[in-house]
């Protein structure tokens, strides 16, 4: 073809390649689509979850001027390794933003009344809590309170001069606490003091700690001035330290949570107990089950108590595994629970091993003494639930029997809390089920091995295997060497487990979206499904859709062999129902499998084995899976063996020889049990029950036709469509050459047979007589072509003669 350039070009040399048909690269593969019902839930297996992780929190309330700061919705652990700030959906560099040192800001107050509330207990930056006693003044200025707090911290050996400006006072006499630490350890908590707590007074009501519920500093982030933009959108992910729930990735409002399988510290490990350590609450894991979660508690007998000096006035115990402490109790007469609680808490508060964090262990519950291990904060102390404990020991003058009715022989006596959970920022793993998305029913999902099959369908369990037909059929297909599968799940929303005909039709329609599907089986044996599937194959294999495919079908258990006049029988279905018509593209593409009864032993997820009764559609699946495993389109099913069914007893239906002949002669593919093997002696399409044309009767015939058709289609479409011929005669020759290249390629690949002469000898393709190409007389843009080739057929029958005493049959 000449170079068609008519516009001006600069002088020079211009060279282009002329495309000459020579050879083609052929690819031919068969892919089976299995259509069936499956559980309406999906499985998320060993989903890695970071405890306390918050995702996509929007930050909008930025300070109007520099420094540009915004408070998080939840206090953070300030760990930069688990935190990312996004600006317009792009992660900002670590140097562009930071966590601001922890701070607490009170309300405006002219004075701080510490006349009766003169103690404040602080837990700062991971250091042991400290209780500071303020001057007992009726109207103490905030400035004096600031000075006393800072002085006490500086004097503390655990804090020191770094805390000389920890407390400050701003405009409006607002008291502010600011951590001097800039690392992730920066933190401020206010605990409830043992007595006369001043937090609320000095903050004008902003801080009101309670036993087991202190005040936690908010967490602020700051963006450097050069990186801040008032018009940008900001989102942050981080680990919070005050949530008891974690979001599940796939459990959402549209795909809600269904059930847990297990939750553990490592993949596949059920470390935590459902409904004891955790439960689901609206698509989240809740780590504090109201019914079971509790700190370690020892409840006494009802008071008052007869405490006698040097007899039973000592209580020795430890909390959360800390060194035991011996408390001397108030003695004399009847001592009430409140007095004893004061004794115990005061001793714990003053003890170096316990301190203010443990100053509320003992309480008076309606006259009964109760000891409760403290869990005032989710992250400090780290003990909670079952990690808390109280152990009573034998004291010299032991009060255990008097207070708790625990005799000496029972000591030491330990009580542990209930419920445990991962620590904040740690990764744990959850396996759970969630409701399927509607997209699952509208999409064909490709899988390449059983693991991917179970990931989509959910594994077979003791509760779902009867409705997980998609997984069972998928197992059988893979067991018969199917290289991959397209899974299509029927949306049985009307009556789960029993889809309506329209719902099955809709699932079959989904297969239209995948041109790569070459074979299709529906795990349903109704006549309505068979007819609709036949129509689908005809439509998709048509001249214009070009999604060539075959349908593999089976029938219900107990279906009789029958005859062409008896409905709901194998022969009737093959010779009547599954006859698509003389000119239908579905002709030669329908394979009806028998028998109709087989058993299969399933191995469930927990290792349990169950045997289930299956119908003929599963046998059709096994044959189809094997067929798609053949490397060549010409490979035949004759004498091939399928697997996947119980063969050691009478559960696999068998036929007498005459019955098998009746089925085979009417276009039914029969699987015969022979010495434990499930073998196909004569696989055929339902064409055998109709016109009986050989080129339609062999299942592999359509595969060969499809291979050549796709190759010729691809070569012509990609190499000739859009070309403007310089010479029509030359162009027609090129069309012939491209068709010839495709046919020769398929012959050399073994997909089809070679050309032969009248004597049966192999010959070369003749582009003059074997291929015809014409330009349309009515439309010069249209070209018509014809070609032919030989199919490859399996050798099935050999008939011979012999003679005796008469060599070479001489008469």
C-alpha positions in Angstrom: 0.0 0.0 0.0 1.4 3.4 -1.0 2.2 6.0 1.6 -0.8 8.4 1.4 0.7 11.8 2.1 -0.7 14.8 0.3 0.3 17.7 2.7 3.6 19.5 2.4 6.5 18.0 4.2 10.1 19.2 4.6 12.7 17.6 2.4 14.0 14.4 4.0 13.6 10.7 4.2 10.4 9.2 5.6 10.0 5.5 6.2 7.0 3.5 7.4 6.5 -0.2 7.9 4.2 -2.1 5.6 2.1 -4.6 7.5 2.3 -7.9 5.7 0.3 -10.9 7.1 2.8 -13.6 8.2 1.9 -15.3 11.4 -0.3 -14.7 14.5 0.0 -15.3 18.2 -2.8 -17.5 19.3 -4.4 -17.7 22.8 -7.3 -20.0 23.5 -8.6 -20.7 27.0 -11.9 -21.9 28.4 -13.4 -20.4 31.6 -16.3 -22.0 33.5 -18.9 -19.8 35.2 -20.8 -21.4 38.1 -24.1 -19.8 39.1 -25.6 -20.8 42.5 -26.8 -19.5 45.8 -24.4 -18.9 48.7 -24.6 -17.4 52.1 -25.9 -13.9 52.1 -22.9 -12.9 54.2 -19.2 -12.6 53.4 -16.2 -13.4 55.5 -13.4 -11.0 56.5 -10.6 -13.3 57.6 -7.9 -12.1 60.1 -8.6 -8.5 59.4 -5.7 -6.6 61.1 -7.2 -3.9 63.4 -5.2 -1.3 65.3 -6.7 -0.9 68.8 -8.2 2.6 69.1 -7.4 3.6 65.6 -9.5 6.5 64.2 -9.7 7.0 60.5 -10.8 10.0 58.4 -11.6 12.4 61.2 -12.4 15.7 59.7 -10.6 18.8 61.2 -12.5 22.0 60.7 -12.3 24.1 63.8 -8.8 25.6 63.2 -7.6 28.6 65.1 -8.0 31.7 62.9 -4.5 32.9 63.3 -1.0 31.4 63.8 -0.2 29.0 65.4 -2.8 27.0 63.4 -4.2 24.5 65.8 -7.2 22.2 65.9 -8.4 19.9 68.7 -9.1 16.2 68.0 -12.4 14.6 68.8 -10.7 12.1 71.1 -7.5 12.2 73.1 -4.6 10.6 71.2 -1.6 8.6 72.2 0.4 11.1 70.1 2.3 8.3 68.4 3.4 9.7 65.0 3.9 6.2 63.7 0.2 5.6 63.8 -0.9 9.1 62.8 -1.3 10.7 59.4 -2.6 14.2 58.6 -4.1 14.6 55.1 -4.4 17.9 53.3 -6.8 17.7 50.4 -6.5 13.9 50.6 -2.7 14.0 50.4 -0.6 12.9 53.3 1.4 15.8 54.8 5.1 15.4 55.6 6.0 14.8 59.2 7.8 18.2 59.3 4.6 20.1 58.3 2.6 19.2 61.4 2.9 18.0 65.0 1.0 17.2 68.1 0.9 20.1 70.5 2.1 19.3 74.1 -0.8 18.3 76.2 -2.8 21.1 77.9 -5.9 21.6 80.0 -7.7 24.9 80.1 -10.2 25.8 82.9 -13.0 28.2 83.0 -12.7 31.9 83.8 -12.7 32.5 87.5 -11.7 35.5 89.7 -10.6 33.4 92.6 -10.2 29.8 93.5 -12.0 28.7 96.6 -9.7 26.2 98.4 -11.1 26.7 101.9 -12.5 23.2 101.9 -11.1 21.8 98.6 -7.4 22.0 98.8 -6.0 18.9 97.1 -5.4 18.2 93.4 -3.9 15.0 92.1 -2.1 15.0 88.8 -0.7 12.2 86.6 1.7 13.9 84.1 3.6 12.5 81.2 3.6 8.9 82.4 5.1 9.8 85.8 3.5 8.4 89.0 0.6 10.5 90.2 1.2 13.3 92.7 -1.2 14.9 95.1 -0.6 18.6 95.8 -2.0 20.4 98.8 -2.9 24.0 98.2 -3.2 26.7 100.8 -6.5 26.5 102.7 -7.8 30.0 101.9 -11.4 31.0 101.4 -10.6 33.2 98.4 -7.2 32.3 97.1 -6.1 34.1 93.9 -5.5 31.9 90.9 -2.0 33.2 90.7 -1.2 31.8 94.2 -2.6 28.4 93.1 -0.4 28.5 90.0 2.7 29.2 92.1 1.9 26.4 94.6 1.3 23.8 91.9 4.5 24.7 90.1 6.6 24.8 93.3 5.3 21.4 94.3 6.2 19.9 91.0 9.7 21.4 91.0 10.2 20.0 94.5 9.1 16.6 93.4 11.9 14.2 92.6 9.9 12.7 89.8 9.1 16.0 88.0 11.7 18.7 88.7 12.5 22.1 87.2 11.1 21.2 83.8 7.6 21.7 85.4 8.3 25.2 86.8 5.8 26.7 84.3 3.4 23.8 84.1 0.6 25.9 85.6 -0.2 29.4 84.3 -2.9 31.9 84.4 -4.3 33.8 81.4 -6.8 36.5 80.7 -10.0 36.2 82.7 -8.1 34.4 85.4 -8.2 31.2 83.4 -6.0 28.4 84.9 -4.1 26.4 82.3 -1.9 23.3 82.6 0.7 22.7 79.9 3.0 19.7 79.7 6.7 20.6 79.1 7.2 17.3 77.2 7.1 17.5 73.4 7.3 13.8 72.7 4.4 11.3 72.5 4.7 10.9 76.3 3.2 14.3 76.8 0.0 13.8 78.8 -2.1 15.4 81.6 -4.6 13.6 83.7 -6.4 14.9 86.8 -7.3 12.1 89.3 -9.8 12.4 92.1 -7.9 13.2 95.3 -8.5 11.1 98.3 -10.1 14.0 100.1 -11.0 17.6 99.6 -10.5 17.6 95.8 -9.9 21.1 94.4 -10.0 20.4 90.7 -13.5 21.7 90.1 -13.0 24.7 92.4 -9.8 26.0 90.8 -11.1 25.4 87.2 -14.4 27.1 87.9 -16.2 23.8 87.2 -14.2 22.8 84.0 -12.6 19.8 85.6 -14.6 17.4 87.8 -12.8 14.1 88.3 -14.6 11.2 89.9 -13.3 7.8 91.2 -12.6 5.7 88.1 -13.2 8.7 85.8 -10.6 11.4 85.8 -10.1 14.3 83.5 -8.0 13.8 80.4 -6.3 16.5 78.4 -7.4 17.1 74.9 -5.1 16.5 72.0 -4.3 19.4 69.6 -2.5 19.2 66.2 -0.6 22.2 64.8 0.3 22.9 61.2 3.3 25.1 60.4 2.4 28.5 58.9 3.8 27.8 55.5 1.8 24.6 55.1 -1.6 25.8 56.3 -4.3 26.8 53.9 -7.7 28.1 55.1 -9.4 26.7 52.0 -8.0 23.2 52.3 -9.8 20.2 53.8 -8.0 18.3 56.5 -8.5 14.7 57.8 -6.5 12.8 60.3 -6.0 9.2 61.4 -4.5 8.4 64.8 -4.8 6.2 67.8 -7.1 7.4 70.6 -6.9 6.3 74.2 -10.4 6.7 75.4 -12.6 4.5 73.2 -13.9 1.1 73.9 -14.9 0.3 70.3 -13.0 -0.3 67.1 -14.6 0.0 63.6 -14.7 -3.1 61.3 -13.5 -2.3 57.8 -16.2 -4.2 55.9 -19.1 -4.0 58.3 -20.9 -0.8 57.3 -24.4 0.7 57.1 -24.9 -0.9 53.7 -23.1 -4.2 54.6 -23.9 -4.6 58.3 -22.1 -6.9 60.6 -23.5 -10.4 60.9 -21.4 -12.6 63.3 -17.9 -13.1 64.7 -15.9 -16.2 64.1 -13.0 -15.3 66.4 -10.8 -12.4 67.6 -7.2 -12.9 68.6 -3.8 -11.4 69.1 -2.4 -13.4 66.2 -4.0 -14.5 62.9 -6.1 -17.5 63.3 -6.0 -17.3 67.1 -9.2 -17.0 69.2 -7.4 -15.1 72.1 -10.5 -13.3 73.3 -13.9 -14.6 74.2 -17.0 -13.2 72.5 -19.7 -11.8 74.8 -17.2 -11.8 77.6 -14.3 -9.8 76.4 -15.9 -8.2 73.3 -19.2 -8.0 71.5 -20.6 -6.3 68.4 -22.3 -2.9 68.7 -23.3 -1.4 65.4 -20.5 -2.7 63.1 -17.8 -2.3 65.7 -16.0 -4.4 68.2 -17.0 -3.3 71.7 -14.3 -4.0 74.3 -16.4 -3.6 77.4 -19.2 -6.1 77.6 -21.7 -4.7 80.1 -22.8 -8.1 81.4 -19.4 -9.5 82.1 -16.7 -6.8 82.1 -15.7 -5.9 85.6 -12.6 -5.0 87.6 -11.5 -7.4 90.4 -13.9 -6.9 93.4 -14.1 -8.4 96.9 -17.3 -7.7 98.7 -17.5 -8.2 102.5 -20.2 -9.3 104.8 -22.6 -6.7 106.0 -21.3 -4.4 108.7 -20.8 -3.0 111.2 -17.8 -5.0 112.1 -16.4 -6.1 115.5 -12.8 -5.0 115.1 -10.6 -5.7 118.2 -7.1 -4.4 118.7 -4.3 -7.0 118.3 -6.9 -9.6 117.4 -8.4 -8.8 114.0 -7.4 -5.2 113.2 -5.1 -5.9 110.3 -5.9 -6.4 106.6 -3.1 -7.6 104.3 -3.7 -7.5 100.6 -2.3 -6.5 97.2 -4.0 -4.9 94.2 -3.1 -5.6 90.6 -0.1 -7.7 91.6 1.7 -4.8 93.5 3.7 -5.5 96.6 1.2 -6.4 99.5 0.3 -3.7 102.0 -0.8 -4.3 105.6 -3.4 -1.8 106.8 -4.2 -1.3 110.5 -7.9 -0.8 110.9 -9.8 1.3 113.4 -10.8 -0.9 116.3 -13.3 -0.8 119.1 -16.9 -2.0 119.2 -18.9 -1.9 116.0 -16.9 -0.2 113.2 -18.9 0.7 110.2 -17.8 0.2 106.5 -17.2 3.9 105.8 -14.6 4.1 108.6 -12.8 1.0 107.4 -12.8 2.3 103.8 -11.2 5.5 105.0 -8.5 3.5 106.8 -7.7 1.4 103.7 -7.8 4.3 101.2 -5.6 6.5 103.3 -3.0 3.8 103.7 -3.0 3.1 99.9 -2.7 6.8 99.2 0.3 7.2 101.4 2.1 4.0 100.3 4.9 4.5 97.8 4.0 1.4 95.8 0.4 2.5 95.3 -0.2 6.2 95.8 -3.1 8.4 94.7 -4.1 6.1 91.9 -5.3 3.6 94.5 -6.9 6.0 96.9 -10.4 4.8 96.1 -10.1 1.1 96.3 -12.3 0.7 99.3 -15.9 1.9 99.4 -19.0 1.6 101.6 -21.8 0.0 99.7 -24.9 0.3 101.9 -22.9 -0.7 105.0 -20.8 -3.4 103.3 -17.1 -3.0 102.8 -16.1 -3.5 99.1 -12.6 -3.5 97.6 -12.4 -2.8 93.8 -9.2 -2.7 91.8 -8.9 0.7 90.0 -9.2 1.2 86.3 -9.6 5.0 86.1 -8.2 5.4 82.6 -8.2 3.2 79.5 -4.5 3.6 79.1 -3.3 4.3 82.7 -2.9 2.1 84.5 -2.7 -0.5 81.8 -4.6 -3.0 84.0 -8.2 -3.5 83.2 -10.8 -6.3 83.3 -9.2 -9.6 83.9 -5.8 -7.9 84.2 -7.0 -6.5 87.6 -6.7 -8.5 90.7 -7.0 -8.4 94.5 -5.3 -10.9 96.7 -5.9 -11.3 100.4 -3.0 -12.6 102.5 -2.8 -13.8 106.1 -1.9 -10.9 108.5 -0.7 -11.3 112.1 -4.0 -10.1 113.4 -6.0 -10.9 110.4 -9.5 -9.4 109.6 -10.3 -11.4 106.5 -12.8 -13.6 108.2 -14.5 -10.7 110.0 -14.7 -8.5 106.9 -15.1 -11.0 104.0 -15.9 -14.4 105.7 -12.7 -15.8 104.2 -11.0 -18.2 106.7 -7.3 -18.6 107.2 -7.2 -21.9 105.3 -8.4 -20.1 102.1 -5.5 -17.5 102.2 -4.0 -16.3 100.1 -7.3 -15.7 98.3 -7.3 -14.1 94.9 -10.1 -12.5 92.8 -9.5 -11.6 89.2 -11.5 -9.2 87.1 -13.5 -10.3 84.0 -12.7 -9.1 80.5 -9.5 -8.3 78.7 -8.6 -6.4 75.6 -5.6 -5.4 73.4 -3.5 -2.4 74.5 -4.0 0.8 72.6 -2.0 1.0 69.3 -1.4 -2.8 69.2 -2.6 -4.8 66.3 -5.1 -7.7 66.7 -7.0 -9.8 64.2 -10.7 -10.3 63.8 -12.5 -12.8 61.6 -16.2 -12.0 61.1 -19.1 -12.2 58.7 -20.9 -9.3 57.2 -23.9 -8.8 54.9 -23.0 -9.0 51.3 -23.0 -5.9 49.1 -25.6 -5.7 46.4 -22.7 -5.6 44.0 -21.9 -9.2 44.8 -25.1 -10.3 43.1 -24.5 -8.0 40.0 -20.9 -9.0 39.3 -19.1 -12.2 38.1 -16.2 -12.7 40.5 -13.2 -14.6 39.2 -11.2 -17.0 41.4 -8.2 -19.2 40.7 -8.1 -21.6 43.6 -10.2 -22.9 46.5 -8.9 -20.4 49.0 -10.2 -17.5 46.8 -13.4 -19.5 46.4 -14.0 -19.7 50.1 -12.9 -16.0 50.6 -15.8 -15.1 48.3 -18.5 -17.6 49.2 -17.3 -18.0 52.9 -16.0 -21.4 54.0 -18.3 -24.4 54.5 -19.5 -24.4 58.0 -21.9 -26.6 60.1 -24.6 -23.9 59.6 -24.1 -22.9 55.9 -23.0 -25.9 53.8 -26.6 -26.7 52.8 -27.1 -23.3 51.2 -23.5 -22.7 50.1 -24.0 -24.4 46.8 -21.6 -22.1 45.1 -18.8 -23.2 47.3 -19.6 -26.9 46.9 -19.9 -26.6 43.1 -16.7 -24.5 43.0 -14.9 -27.2 45.0 -15.9 -29.9 42.5 -14.9 -27.8 39.6 -11.4 -27.1 41.0 -11.1 -30.8 42.0 -11.6 -31.6 38.3 -8.7 -29.2 37.4 -10.7 -26.1 36.3 -8.0 -23.5 35.9 -10.2 -20.7 37.1 -13.9 -19.9 37.7 -16.3 -17.0 37.4 -18.6 -17.1 40.4 -22.1 -15.6 40.1 -24.2 -15.6 43.2 -28.0 -15.8 42.9 -29.7 -13.1 44.9 -32.2 -15.2 46.9 -33.5 -12.2 48.9 -37.1 -13.2 48.6 -36.7 -16.5 50.4 -33.0 -17.2 51.3 -32.1 -20.7 50.1 -35.0 -20.8 47.6 -34.5 -18.3 44.8 -37.4 -17.5 42.5 -37.1 -18.2 38.7 -36.7 -14.5 38.0 -33.8 -14.2 40.5 -32.1 -17.2 38.7 -32.6 -15.5 35.4 -31.1 -12.3 36.7 -28.0 -14.2 37.8 -27.7 -15.8 34.4 -27.9 -12.3 32.8 -24.9 -11.3 34.9 -22.8 -13.7 32.8 -23.4 -11.4 29.8 -20.9 -8.9 31.4 -17.9 -11.3 31.0 -16.9 -12.1 27.4 -14.3 -14.5 28.7 -16.9 -17.0 30.0 -16.9 -20.0 27.6 -18.8 -22.5 29.7 -21.6 -22.1 32.1 -23.5 -24.2 34.7 -26.3 -23.3 37.0 -26.8 -25.2 40.2 -30.5 -25.6 39.6 -32.4 -28.3 37.8 -35.7 -26.7 36.9 -36.9 -26.8 33.4 -37.5 -23.1 33.5 -33.8 -22.5 34.2 -32.7 -24.9 31.5 -34.8 -23.1 28.9 -33.6 -19.7 30.0 -30.0 -20.8 30.0 -30.4 -22.2 26.5 -31.6 -18.8 25.4 -28.7 -17.1 27.1 -26.2 -19.4 25.2 -27.9 -18.7 21.9 -27.9 -14.9 22.5 -24.3 -14.7 23.7 -23.0 -17.0 20.9 -24.7 -15.0 18.2 -23.1 -13.3 15.3 -23.1 -9.9 17.0 -22.5 -10.7 20.7 -19.6 -13.1 20.0 -19.5 -14.3 23.6 -19.3 -18.0 22.5 -20.1 -20.4 25.2 -21.6 -23.8 26.2 -24.2 -24.8 28.8 -23.7 -27.8 31.0 -26.9 -29.1 32.6 -28.1 -31.7 35.1 -31.5 -32.9 36.4 -33.0 -33.4 39.8 -32.5 -36.5 41.8 -34.8 -39.4 41.0 -35.2 -38.3 37.4 -36.1 -41.2 35.2 -34.5 -42.1 31.9 -37.8 -41.7 30.2 -38.5 -41.2 26.5 -39.3 -38.3 24.1 -42.9 -38.3 25.2 -42.6 -38.3 29.0 -41.9 -34.9 30.6 -39.4 -34.4 33.4 -37.2 -37.2 32.1 -33.7 -37.2 30.8 -34.5 -38.3 27.3 -37.4 -35.9 27.1 -35.2 -33.0 28.2 -32.5 -33.9 25.7 -34.7 -34.6 22.7 -37.4 -31.9 23.3 -36.5 -29.2 25.9 -32.9 -28.8 24.9 -33.3 -28.6 21.2 -32.5 -25.0 20.2 -33.5 -25.1 16.6 -31.8 -25.6 13.2 -30.3 -22.1 12.9 -29.8 -21.3 16.6 -26.3 -20.3 17.7 -26.9 -22.6 20.7 -27.0 -25.7 18.5 -24.2 -28.1 19.6 -23.6 -26.1 22.7 -25.9 -27.8 25.2 -24.6 -30.8 27.3 -27.0 -32.7 29.5 -25.2 -34.8 32.1 -26.3 -37.9 33.9 -26.8 -39.6 36.3 -28.9 -37.4 38.5 -27.8 -38.7 42.0 -24.4 -38.6 43.7 -23.1 -38.1 47.2 -20.1 -35.9 48.2 -18.2 -35.8 51.5 -17.6 -32.2 52.5 -14.8 -31.1 54.9 -16.2 -28.2 56.9 -14.1 -25.3 58.2 -13.7 -26.9 61.7 -12.6 -30.2 60.2 -16.0 -31.9 60.5 -16.9 -34.2 57.6 -20.5 -34.4 56.3 -21.9 -36.3 53.4 -24.5 -34.5 51.3 -26.8 -35.7 48.5 -26.3 -33.9 45.2 -28.2 -33.7 41.9 -27.1 -33.9 38.3 -26.1 -30.2 38.1 -23.1 -31.0 40.2 -22.0 -33.8 37.9 -22.4 -31.4 35.0 -20.1 -29.0 37.0 -17.4 -31.7 37.3 -17.5 -32.5 33.6 -17.4 -28.8 32.7 -14.5 -28.2 35.0 -12.6 -31.0 33.4 -13.4 -29.8 29.9 -12.1 -26.3 30.6 -8.8 -27.8 31.8 -8.0 -29.2 28.4 -5.1 -27.3 26.8 -6.4 -27.8 23.2 -9.9 -27.0 21.9 -9.8 -30.4 20.1 -9.3 -32.4 23.3 -12.2 -34.8 23.8 -14.0 -36.0 26.9 -14.2 -39.6 25.6 -12.9 -42.1 28.3 -12.0 -39.2 30.6 -12.6 -39.5 34.4 -14.2 -37.1 36.8 -13.9 -37.0 40.5 -15.4 -35.4 43.6 -18.1 -37.9 44.5 -18.5 -40.9 46.7 -17.8 -44.1 44.7 -17.4 -46.7 47.4 -21.1 -47.5 47.8 -24.3 -47.4 45.9 -24.9 -43.6 46.3 -23.6 -42.8 42.7 -26.4 -43.7 40.4 -25.6 -46.3 37.8 -27.4 -47.6 34.7 -27.7 -50.9 33.0 -26.0 -51.2 29.6 -29.2 -50.9 27.7 -30.2 -47.8 29.8 -26.9 -46.2 29.1 -27.3 -46.9 25.4 -30.8 -45.3 25.4 -29.4 -42.2 27.1 -26.3 -41.8 24.9 -28.2 -42.4 21.6 -30.5 -39.5 22.7 -27.8 -37.0 23.3 -27.3 -37.5 27.1 -23.7 -37.6 28.4 -23.5 -40.5 30.8 -20.9 -40.9 33.6 -20.4 -44.6 34.3 -18.9 -46.1 37.4 -16.2 -48.6 36.5 -14.0 -50.1 39.2 -14.3 -47.0 41.3 -13.7 -44.7 38.3 -16.3 -42.2 37.1 -15.7 -42.4 33.4 -17.4 -40.9 30.3 -17.6 -43.4 27.5 -19.3 -41.2 25.0 -19.7 -37.5 25.9 -22.0 -35.7 23.5 -24.2 -32.6 23.2 -28.0 -32.8 22.9 -27.6 -32.7 19.1 -27.5 -36.5 19.4 -31.1 -36.3 20.5 -32.1 -34.1 17.6 -30.7 -33.9 14.1 -27.5 -35.8 14.9 -25.2 -33.8 12.8 -21.7 -34.9 13.8 -20.2 -31.4 13.6 -22.6 -30.3 16.3 -22.7 -33.6 18.3 -19.2 -33.5 19.8 -18.7 -31.0 22.7 -15.2 -30.1 21.5 -16.6 -29.2 18.1 -17.9 -25.9 19.3 -14.7 -25.2 21.1 -12.8 -25.7 17.9 -15.2 -23.5 16.0 -14.9 -20.8 18.6 -11.1 -20.9 18.6 -11.0 -20.3 14.8 -13.8 -17.7 14.8 -12.2 -15.7 17.6 -8.8 -15.8 15.8 -10.1 -14.7 12.4 -12.3 -12.1 14.1 -9.4 -10.6 16.0 -7.0 -10.6 13.0 -9.4 -8.9 10.7 -10.7 -6.4 13.3 -7.3 -5.3 14.5 -5.5 -5.3 11.2 -8.0 -4.3 8.5 -10.9 -2.3 9.9 -10.4 1.3 9.1 -7.9 0.7 6.3 -8.5 2.7 3.1 -7.5 0.4 0.3 -5.3 1.8 -2.5 -6.2 -1.1 -4.7 -9.3 -3.3 -4.0 -7.8 -6.3 -5.6 -4.7 -6.1 -3.5 -6.8 -5.4 -0.4 -8.9 -8.5 -1.0 -5.7 -10.5 -1.3 -4.7 -9.1 2.1 -8.0 -10.1 3.6 -7.5 -13.6 2.4 -3.9 -13.7 3.7 -5.1 -12.6 7.2 -7.8 -15.3 7.2 -5.3 -17.8 6.0 -2.8 -16.8 8.8 -5.5 -17.4 11.4 -6.5 -20.8 10.0 -2.9 -22.0 9.6 -2.1 -20.9 13.1 -5.0 -22.9 14.5 -4.0 -25.9 12.4 -0.4 -25.7 13.6 -1.7 -25.4 17.2 -3.7 -28.6 16.8 -7.0 -26.8 17.4 -8.4 -28.0 14.0 -7.5 -30.5 11.4 -5.4 -29.9 8.3 -6.7 -29.6 4.8 -6.7 -32.8 2.7 -7.1 -33.7 -0.9 -9.6 -36.2 -2.3 -7.4 -39.1 -1.2 -7.2 -37.9 2.4 -3.6 -36.7 2.1 -2.6 -33.5 3.9 -2.2 -30.5 1.7 -1.6 -26.8 2.1 -4.4 -24.3 2.3 -5.4 -22.8 -1.0 -6.3 -19.2 -0.7 -8.1 -19.3 -4.1 -10.4 -22.2 -3.5 -10.5 -22.4 0.3 -11.1 -18.7 1.0 -13.5 -16.4 -0.8 -13.6 -12.6 -0.3 -15.9 -10.2 -2.2 -16.5 -6.5 -2.0 -20.2 -5.8 -1.6 -21.8 -4.6 -4.8 -24.3 -2.3 -2.9 -21.8 -0.9 -0.3 -18.1 -0.6 -1.2 -17.2 -0.3 2.5 -18.4 -3.9 3.2 -16.5 -7.1 2.4 -17.9 -10.6 2.4 -15.8 -13.6 3.0 -16.2 -17.4 3.2 -13.8 -20.0 4.5 -13.9 -23.6 5.6 -11.7 -26.0 7.6 -11.7 -29.5 9.0 -12.6 -30.2 12.6 -10.7 -32.8 14.6 -12.9 -35.7 15.8 -12.1 -38.3 18.5 -11.7 -41.9 17.4 -14.6 -43.7 19.2 -15.4 -46.9 17.4 -13.4 -49.5 15.4 -15.2 -52.3 13.5 -13.2 -55.1 11.9 -13.5 -58.5 10.3 -11.5 -61.6 10.4 -11.4 -65.0 8.6 -9.9 -68.4 9.3 -8.4 -70.7 6.8 -8.8 -68.1 4.1 -6.0 -65.5 4.0 -6.8 -62.0 2.8 -10.5 -62.8 2.4 -10.0 -64.5 -0.9 -13.3 -66.0 -2.2 
